[in-house]
Amino acid sequence: MSASVRIPTPLRSATGGVAEVTVDASTVREMVADLERQHPGIRDRICEESGEIRRFVNVFVGDEDIRFLQGLETQIPPDTQVSIIPAVAGGR
């Protein structure tokens, strides 16, 4: 099944500047694998060495944060948009 993945500006250097990538995946784990297949090196920017999503990277399937669903096993319904959003810290 295909899904559209929105790539944030800080990760676009890994996708050759592309802001949206279509992946063939039914889970977030498969999405990460297909992103890596298409754009080698992007997985290391999204995931820890253990394979888990980095703490400062948020992934949304539709409007739902995968941390409150099934994490990497979260299902991606057909034609759903997935957003990768780096956490933003602020302050002094």
N, C-alpha and C positions, 0 to 999 in steps of 0.2 A: 504494500500500500504506500502511496506517496503522501508526503507531508511537506509543507513549506516551513523552513527554519529561518527566522530573522536573526541575522548576525549583527552584533553590536559593533560600533565603530572601532573599539580597541582590538577586536578579533579579525577585522576585515583584512589586515595584512596577511593573515593565514589563508584567506579565500581569494587573494588577488584583487581585493577591493569590492568584491561582490557583497551586496547587502542582504540578499535572500538566496537560499540554496534549497533545491528540491531534493529530498532524500526518499529512499525506499526503505521504510521501517514501520513496524507495528508497535514497538516499544521505544522508550527513551534510550535504553542500552543499544538497540539496533540503530537508532538515529546517530548516536555518537560514533558507532562503528562505520556507518556509511559516510558521515562527515569526514572521518579520518581517511577512508578509502579515496574520497574525492579530493581532499585537501590535507595531505600528510602533514602531521605536526600539530593540527588543531586540537586533537584529543588532549595533548599535554597541557594545553592552555585552559581546558575545560575541566579536566579530571586530575585527581591525585594519582600517585603511583599505584595506589590500591584499586583504582578504577572508579572510585566514588567521585561524584561531582564535588568540585572544590567549594569550600565554605563561602567564598565570596562571589560565587557564580550562582545565579538564580535561573531556573529553567521553568517555564510555564507552558503547559499544554492547554491551548485555548487561554482561558483566564485563570487556570488553576496551577498553583505552585506545586511541583512534584514532591516537595518535602512533606506536604500534607496529604499526598496520595500514596503511591507505591514506589516512590523514588525512581531508580533506573528501570524498574519493571512496570512503570506507568504505561498504560496503553495509549497509543496515539490513533484516534479514530481517523478514517480516510478523510483527506482534504482538510485537515486541521492545521492551523498555524501554531508552530512552536516558537517561543521567544527565548533567547539566551540573553540574560541581563546581568551585567556585572554589578556587584554591590557598590554603592557609592558611600564613601565616608566623608565626613566634613568636620568642621570645627577649626579650632586654632592650632 
